Amino acid sequence: MEANLHNNTVFDTVIVGGGAAGLMAAVTAAERGRKILLLEKMDQAGRKLRITGKGRCNLTNTNPLRDTLPHIGPDSRWLRNAYGRFFNRELMDFFESRGVALTVERGNRVYPASGKALDIFLALVNELESRDNVNIRKNTTVKQIETYDGQATAVILQSGERIACRQIILATGGLSYPTTGSTGAGYRIAKELGHTVVEPVPALVALKCQESIPEELMGFQLKNVQLSILDTQRAIYISPIGEMTFCNDGLAGPIVLSASRVASRPLHEGQPLTARIDLKPALTADQLDKRLQADLDANGTRIFNDALRLWMPAELIPLALKQLHIEYYKRLNQINGDERRRLGRWLKGVVFTLTGTHDWTEAVITQGGVAVGEVNPKTMESKLVHGLYIVGELLDLDADTGGYNLQIAFSTGYAAGMAV
């Protein structure tokens, strides 16, 4: 549905951006009779929403609030107001009441039962397109927001067109997956209006390493391991036990993506970090050493190179031999105490020097954005510009994988939609 507009048209609310937060804000405000104009810069809205979760759309997580907030970070409590009115149960009811069957999978992750993110998008867009009080304009880029005496009064398009309105919801998204339209334009607009923008960095993204990854390891997945991120003094992050994958220039996979939320900013600021992979997280160092002693005694005539299969997958052996500096042809009964302890330390901490992250094209989310202290947590209204609301990935909020980031988008969009 394309709007036929004139410069003197006054809308109740203009929503800039047709992603998860913008679409939810539009549905919520439209249900309450507001006259809505949704502006989308791409030829279709919801592009990122339709590819999220590898096209399956992990839209939320059923964890209770007390277990959800630790997955979000230092400003998680800022979301309490929004979550108090529209959290995971309300979000699930929202889509189920619109005919979208949902299923809960491992880790309490919620998906559409069809396995198609498109169903989530269509539930939102079909409702908007069925309403007489909603206009959608695609291929439309907003250049700036006009204000008068501290009040948002209009959006100015790249074409020069001025669209007057009573409120504006800024929902342009972050910088991740730029091909979906996330170019960071909202940060520039927010800065021009006086907002503080915490420098965006890629998050939930693979980490690059200084060390070359052996060909045998590229694409290889490690299971039941633990990852630590260390600065020059201490561990700044320790992952739960989980899975990770080696890529051609570093580390990827679930526990690495989660770790990147802690590692990305210091890496982009040039701080030295290392990653340490614990291949035996279920054993203490002492327990592992006793097991190694028993294995060495029981397999004394075996060659070290061959015997490494006792303690690691075959794909890791070339890396182990390269880093342990133990002769591969030694028999196990020739391994001395120092070499045994060296092997134990390696199994408890395979070390890689981190040099950076993969770029925005691979980042699942953006870390950074508009400082939440400058936004009302109940309404999402800017504390600097009356009538301006800021939602979704534009805000300096980010979370682990597991549906937590989409819940932030939907909850903040809902709060703004209710407020206008």
C-alpha positions as CSV (number, residue, x, y, z in Angstrom):
1,M,0.0,0.0,0.0
2,E,1.7,3.2,-1.1
3,A,0.6,6.6,0.3
4,N,-0.3,9.5,-2.0
5,L,0.9,12.4,0.2
6,H,1.2,16.1,0.0
7,N,3.4,18.4,2.1
8,N,0.5,19.7,4.1
9,T,-0.6,16.2,5.3
10,V,-0.4,15.9,9.1
11,F,0.0,12.4,10.5
12,D,-0.3,11.4,14.1
13,T,2.9,9.4,13.9
14,V,5.6,8.8,11.3
15,I,7.7,5.7,11.9
16,V,11.1,5.7,10.3
17,G,12.2,2.1,9.6
18,G,10.2,-1.1,8.9
19,G,12.1,-3.6,10.9
20,A,10.9,-5.6,13.9
21,A,10.7,-2.6,16.3
22,G,9.2,-0.3,13.7
23,L,6.6,-2.8,12.6
24,M,5.6,-3.6,16.1
25,A,5.3,0.1,17.0
26,A,3.1,0.7,13.9
27,V,0.7,-2.2,14.7
28,T,0.4,-1.1,18.3
29,A,-0.2,2.5,17.5
30,A,-2.6,1.7,14.6
31,E,-4.7,-0.5,16.9
32,R,-5.3,2.5,19.0
33,G,-6.5,4.6,16.1
34,R,-3.5,6.6,15.4
35,K,-2.9,7.8,11.8
36,I,0.4,6.1,10.9
37,L,2.9,6.7,8.1
38,L,5.6,4.0,7.9
39,L,8.7,5.0,5.9
40,E,11.0,2.2,4.7
41,K,14.1,2.9,2.7
42,M,14.3,-0.5,1.0
43,D,11.9,-1.9,-1.6
44,Q,10.5,-4.2,1.1
45,A,10.1,-3.8,4.9
46,G,11.4,-6.4,7.4
47,R,14.4,-7.7,5.4
48,K,16.5,-8.4,8.4
49,L,13.5,-9.9,10.3
50,R,13.0,-12.3,7.5
51,I,16.5,-13.7,7.6
52,T,17.0,-13.7,11.4
53,G,17.8,-17.1,12.9
54,K,18.9,-18.4,9.6
55,G,15.5,-17.7,8.2
56,R,13.7,-19.4,11.2
57,C,13.3,-16.3,13.4
58,N,14.1,-17.0,17.1
59,L,11.7,-14.3,18.2
60,T,12.0,-14.6,22.0
61,N,12.9,-16.9,24.9
62,T,10.6,-18.3,27.6
63,N,13.1,-17.6,30.4
64,P,11.6,-15.6,33.3
65,L,12.7,-12.0,33.7
66,R,15.3,-12.7,36.4
67,D,17.0,-15.2,34.0
68,T,16.7,-12.9,31.0
69,L,18.3,-9.8,32.3
70,P,21.8,-11.3,32.8
71,H,21.8,-12.1,29.1
72,I,21.5,-8.4,28.2
73,G,24.3,-6.6,29.9
74,P,24.9,-3.6,32.2
75,D,21.8,-1.6,31.2
76,S,19.4,-4.5,31.3
77,R,17.4,-3.0,34.2
78,W,16.5,-0.1,32.0
79,L,14.2,-2.5,30.2
80,R,12.2,-3.5,33.2
81,N,9.4,-1.0,32.4
82,A,9.0,-2.1,28.8
83,Y,9.2,-5.8,29.8
84,G,6.7,-5.3,32.6
85,R,4.1,-4.5,30.0
86,F,5.1,-6.5,27.0
87,F,7.5,-9.5,27.6
88,N,7.8,-13.0,26.2
89,R,4.3,-14.3,27.1
90,E,2.7,-11.2,25.7
91,L,4.8,-11.4,22.5
92,M,3.8,-15.0,22.0
93,D,0.2,-14.3,22.6
94,F,0.4,-11.4,20.1
95,F,1.5,-13.7,17.3
96,E,-0.6,-16.7,18.3
97,S,-3.7,-14.6,18.3
98,R,-2.8,-13.7,14.7
99,G,-2.6,-17.3,13.6
100,V,1.1,-17.9,14.0
101,A,1.7,-21.2,15.7
102,L,4.9,-21.2,17.9
103,T,7.2,-23.8,19.2
104,V,9.7,-23.8,22.0
105,E,13.0,-25.5,21.3
106,R,16.3,-26.2,23.1
107,G,17.4,-23.4,25.4
108,N,13.8,-22.1,25.7
109,R,14.1,-20.5,22.3
110,V,10.8,-19.7,20.6
111,Y,10.3,-20.1,16.8
112,P,7.3,-20.1,14.5
113,A,6.2,-23.8,14.2
114,S,6.6,-23.5,10.5
115,G,10.3,-22.8,10.8
116,K,9.7,-19.7,8.6
117,A,10.6,-16.2,9.7
118,L,8.3,-15.0,6.9
119,D,5.3,-15.9,9.0
120,I,6.3,-13.5,11.7
121,F,6.9,-10.7,9.1
122,L,3.6,-11.4,7.4
123,A,1.6,-11.3,10.6
124,L,2.8,-7.8,11.2
125,V,2.7,-6.5,7.6
126,N,-0.7,-8.0,6.7
127,E,-2.3,-6.3,9.7
128,L,-0.8,-2.9,8.7
129,E,-1.9,-3.3,5.1
130,S,-5.4,-4.1,6.2
131,R,-5.9,-0.9,8.1
132,D,-7.2,2.4,6.6
133,N,-5.2,4.4,9.2
134,V,-1.8,3.1,8.0
135,N,0.2,4.2,5.0
136,I,3.4,2.5,4.0
137,R,6.0,4.2,1.7
138,K,8.9,2.1,0.5
139,N,12.1,3.2,-1.2
140,T,11.9,6.3,0.9
141,T,15.0,7.7,2.7
142,V,14.7,10.2,5.6
143,K,17.4,12.8,5.6
144,Q,16.7,14.6,8.9
145,I,14.1,15.3,11.5
146,E,12.8,18.8,11.9
147,T,12.2,20.3,15.3
148,Y,10.7,23.5,16.7
149,D,11.2,24.7,20.3
150,G,12.3,21.2,21.4
151,Q,9.5,19.4,19.6
152,A,9.7,17.1,16.7
153,T,7.5,18.5,13.9
154,A,8.3,16.8,10.6
155,V,10.6,14.4,8.7
156,I,12.6,15.7,5.8
157,L,13.1,13.1,3.0
158,Q,16.2,12.8,0.8
159,S,14.0,14.1,-2.0
160,G,13.4,17.3,-0.1
161,E,9.8,16.5,0.7
162,R,8.6,17.6,4.2
163,I,6.1,15.4,6.0
164,A,4.5,17.0,9.1
165,C,3.5,14.9,12.1
166,R,2.8,15.0,15.8
167,Q,5.3,12.2,16.8
168,I,8.2,10.4,15.2
169,I,9.4,6.9,16.0
170,L,13.0,6.4,14.9
171,A,13.5,2.7,14.2
172,T,16.1,2.6,11.5
173,G,18.2,-0.3,13.1
174,G,21.9,-0.6,13.6
175,L,24.7,-1.5,11.2
176,S,24.6,-5.3,11.1
177,Y,23.6,-6.9,7.8
178,P,23.9,-3.6,5.8
179,T,22.3,-5.2,2.7
180,T,19.0,-5.3,4.6
181,G,19.1,-1.5,4.9
182,S,20.9,-1.1,8.2
183,T,23.3,1.6,7.3
184,G,23.5,3.5,10.7
185,A,21.6,6.5,9.4
186,G,19.6,6.7,12.6
187,Y,22.8,7.3,14.6
188,R,23.6,10.3,12.5
189,I,20.0,11.7,12.9
190,A,20.1,11.1,16.6
191,K,23.5,12.9,16.9
192,E,22.2,15.9,15.0
193,L,19.4,16.2,17.5
194,G,21.9,16.2,20.4
195,H,21.9,12.6,21.5
196,T,25.0,10.8,22.7
197,V,25.7,7.8,20.5
198,V,28.0,5.1,21.9
199,E,30.3,4.1,19.1
200,P,28.8,1.1,17.3
201,V,30.8,-2.1,17.0
202,P,29.9,-5.5,15.5
203,A,28.6,-8.1,18.0
204,L,27.6,-11.7,17.9
205,V,30.3,-12.1,15.3
206,A,33.3,-14.4,14.6
207,L,36.7,-13.4,16.1
208,K,39.9,-13.2,14.2
209,C,43.1,-14.7,15.4
210,Q,46.8,-13.9,14.8
211,E,47.7,-17.6,14.6
212,S,47.1,-19.4,11.3
213,I,44.3,-22.0,11.5
214,P,45.5,-25.4,10.2
215,E,43.6,-26.6,7.1
216,E,42.3,-29.6,9.0
217,L,40.5,-27.4,11.5
218,M,38.7,-25.1,9.1
219,G,35.0,-25.7,9.6
220,F,35.6,-28.2,12.3
221,Q,33.2,-28.0,15.3
222,L,34.3,-28.6,18.9
223,K,31.6,-29.7,21.3
224,N,31.4,-29.5,25.1
225,V,34.2,-27.0,25.4
226,Q,34.5,-23.7,27.3
227,L,35.9,-20.4,26.1
228,S,37.6,-17.7,28.1
229,I,38.5,-14.2,26.9
230,L,41.5,-12.7,28.7
231,D,43.0,-9.2,28.8
232,T,46.6,-8.7,30.0
233,Q,45.6,-9.3,33.6
234,R,42.6,-11.6,34.0
235,A,39.7,-13.4,32.3
236,I,37.0,-10.9,31.4
237,Y,34.6,-13.5,30.1
238,I,34.0,-17.2,30.6
239,S,31.5,-18.9,28.4
240,P,29.1,-21.7,29.4
241,I,30.1,-25.1,28.1
242,G,29.0,-25.3,24.5
243,E,30.0,-25.5,20.8
244,M,32.4,-23.5,18.7
245,T,33.8,-23.8,15.1
246,F,37.1,-22.9,13.5
247,C,37.0,-20.6,10.4
248,N,39.8,-19.7,8.0
249,D,41.0,-16.7,10.1
250,G,39.8,-17.5,13.6
251,L,37.0,-18.7,15.8
252,A,33.2,-18.9,15.3
253,G,30.2,-20.8,16.6
254,P,27.7,-20.2,19.4
255,I,30.0,-19.7,22.4
256,V,32.4,-17.5,20.3
257,L,29.5,-15.3,19.2
258,S,28.4,-14.8,22.7
259,A,32.0,-14.0,23.8
260,S,32.2,-11.4,21.1
261,R,29.8,-9.2,23.0
262,V,32.6,-8.7,25.6
263,A,35.6,-8.9,23.2
264,S,34.4,-6.7,20.3
265,R,34.7,-3.2,21.8
266,P,38.2,-3.7,23.4
267,L,39.4,-5.3,20.2
268,H,38.2,-2.4,18.1
269,E,39.8,0.0,20.5
270,G,43.2,-1.8,20.1
271,Q,43.3,-3.6,23.4
272,P,45.2,-6.9,23.5
273,L,43.0,-9.9,24.2
274,T,43.5,-13.7,24.0
275,A,41.0,-16.5,23.7
276,R,41.6,-19.7,25.7
277,I,39.7,-22.9,24.8
278,D,39.3,-25.4,27.6
279,L,38.9,-28.8,25.9
280,K,38.2,-30.6,29.2
281,P,36.0,-28.2,31.2
282,A,34.4,-31.0,33.2
283,L,37.8,-31.8,34.8
284,T,39.9,-29.7,37.1
285,A,43.6,-29.4,36.3
286,D,44.5,-31.9,39.1
287,Q,41.8,-34.4,37.9
288,L,43.1,-34.1,34.3
289,D,46.7,-34.6,35.4
290,K,45.8,-37.8,37.2
291,R,43.9,-39.1,34.2
292,L,46.9,-38.3,32.0
293,Q,49.2,-40.2,34.3
294,A,46.9,-43.2,34.2
295,D,46.6,-43.1,30.4
296,L,50.4,-42.8,30.0
297,D,51.0,-45.8,32.3
298,A,48.3,-47.9,30.6
299,N,49.6,-47.1,27.0
300,G,53.3,-46.8,27.6
301,T,54.4,-48.3,24.3
302,R,52.1,-46.2,22.1
303,I,53.6,-43.4,20.0
304,F,52.7,-39.9,21.3
305,N,51.4,-38.8,17.9
306,D,49.0,-41.7,17.7
307,A,48.1,-41.6,21.4
308,L,46.9,-38.0,21.2
309,R,43.6,-39.5,20.0
310,L,43.0,-40.5,23.7
311,W,42.5,-36.9,24.6
312,M,41.3,-34.9,21.5
313,P,39.7,-35.2,18.1
314,A,42.1,-36.2,15.3
315,E,41.6,-32.8,13.6
316,L,43.3,-31.1,16.6
317,I,46.4,-33.2,16.6
318,P,48.4,-31.1,14.0
319,L,47.7,-28.0,16.1
320,A,48.7,-29.8,19.3
321,L,52.0,-31.1,17.9
322,K,52.8,-27.6,16.6
323,Q,52.2,-25.9,19.9
324,L,53.3,-28.5,22.5
325,H,56.8,-29.0,21.1
326,I,56.8,-32.6,22.1
327,E,58.4,-35.1,19.7
328,Y,55.6,-36.9,17.9
329,Y,57.6,-40.2,17.8
330,K,58.1,-40.5,21.6
331,R,56.6,-43.4,23.3
332,L,54.2,-42.5,26.2
333,N,56.5,-44.2,28.7
334,Q,59.2,-41.7,27.6
335,I,57.0,-38.6,28.3
336,N,58.4,-36.9,31.4
337,G,56.5,-35.0,34.1
338,D,57.2,-31.6,32.5
339,E,55.8,-32.7,29.2
340,R,52.8,-34.3,30.8
341,R,52.0,-31.1,32.7
342,R,52.5,-29.1,29.5
343,L,50.0,-31.4,27.7
344,G,47.5,-30.9,30.6
345,R,47.8,-27.1,30.5
346,W,47.3,-27.2,26.7
347,L,44.1,-29.3,27.0
348,K,42.8,-26.9,29.6
349,G,43.7,-23.8,27.6
350,V,44.4,-23.8,23.9
351,V,45.5,-20.1,23.4
352,F,44.8,-17.8,20.5
353,T,45.8,-14.2,20.1
354,L,42.7,-12.2,19.1
355,T,43.2,-9.4,16.5
356,G,39.7,-8.3,15.7
357,T,36.2,-9.3,14.6
358,H,34.6,-10.2,11.3
359,D,32.8,-7.2,9.7
360,W,29.2,-5.8,9.7
361,T,28.1,-8.2,6.9
362,E,28.4,-11.1,9.3
363,A,27.6,-9.4,12.6
364,V,24.2,-10.5,14.0
365,I,23.7,-7.3,16.0
366,T,25.1,-3.9,16.7
367,Q,26.7,-3.1,20.0
368,G,26.4,0.6,20.9
369,G,23.9,3.2,19.9
370,V,21.9,6.0,21.5
371,A,22.6,6.2,25.2
372,V,19.6,4.8,27.1
373,G,20.0,7.4,29.8
374,E,18.7,10.0,27.3
375,V,15.5,8.0,26.6
376,N,12.5,7.5,28.8
377,P,12.4,3.8,29.7
378,K,8.6,3.8,30.0
379,T,7.7,5.4,26.7
380,M,10.9,5.4,24.6
381,E,10.5,9.1,24.2
382,S,13.7,11.2,23.9
383,K,14.5,13.3,26.9
384,L,16.0,15.9,24.6
385,V,13.3,16.2,21.9
386,H,9.6,16.0,22.7
387,G,7.6,13.8,20.4
388,L,10.7,11.8,19.3
389,Y,10.8,8.1,20.2
390,I,13.8,5.8,19.7
391,V,13.5,2.1,19.6
392,G,15.1,-1.2,18.7
393,E,18.7,-1.7,17.7
394,L,19.3,2.1,17.6
395,L,19.5,2.0,21.4
396,D,22.6,1.1,23.2
397,L,21.3,-2.3,24.2
398,D,22.4,-5.8,23.0
399,A,22.0,-9.3,24.2
400,D,23.2,-12.9,23.8
401,T,21.7,-15.2,21.1
402,G,18.6,-17.0,22.1
403,G,15.8,-14.6,21.1
404,Y,16.8,-11.8,23.5
405,N,17.6,-9.2,20.9
406,L,14.3,-9.5,19.0
407,Q,12.5,-9.3,22.3
408,I,14.2,-6.0,23.0
409,A,13.1,-4.8,19.5
410,F,9.5,-5.9,20.0
411,S,9.2,-4.6,23.6
412,T,10.6,-1.2,22.9
413,G,8.6,-0.9,19.7
414,Y,5.4,-1.8,21.6
415,A,6.2,0.8,24.4
416,A,6.6,3.5,21.8
417,G,3.5,2.5,20.0
418,M,1.5,2.6,23.2
419,A,3.0,6.0,24.2
420,V,2.2,7.8,20.9
